[in-house]
Amino acid sequence: MTVLASPAASQVVPGILGFLVVAGMALALFFLLRSMNKQLHKVAREPRWREEAKQEQAKQDYSKNGTPQQG
C-alpha cells in the first residue's frame, strides 16, 4: 500500500481557477452595486401627498388665531 504524500505548504497555490472565482465574484458585486444605485435613485425622498399638502397649506393665508382670512 502506497501513501501519497501531500505537497509542501509552499508549493500549494490557488492557481487560475481561484483567480477566476474571485474575479467573477468581484464582477458580480460591481453589477449588483450599480443596479442598487439605480434603484435607490428612483426612490422618492418624500411622498407626493406630503408635498401636495405643503403646497396646499402654503396657498392658504391664515390669521394669527388660525382662521382663514377673507380676501
C-alpha angles and dihedrals in degrees: 000000000000123000116212112229116227117233120259117268091248091058097054113096130169092235129192095315092059091048092050092050093051093044091050092051091049091050092049090049091051093054093044092052091047091051092047090051091053091049093049091052089056093057113098114234093219129019116257093238090060092051091047091050091052091050092047091050091049091055093059121078115214129192122227093270093054101254119125114256119236107236 
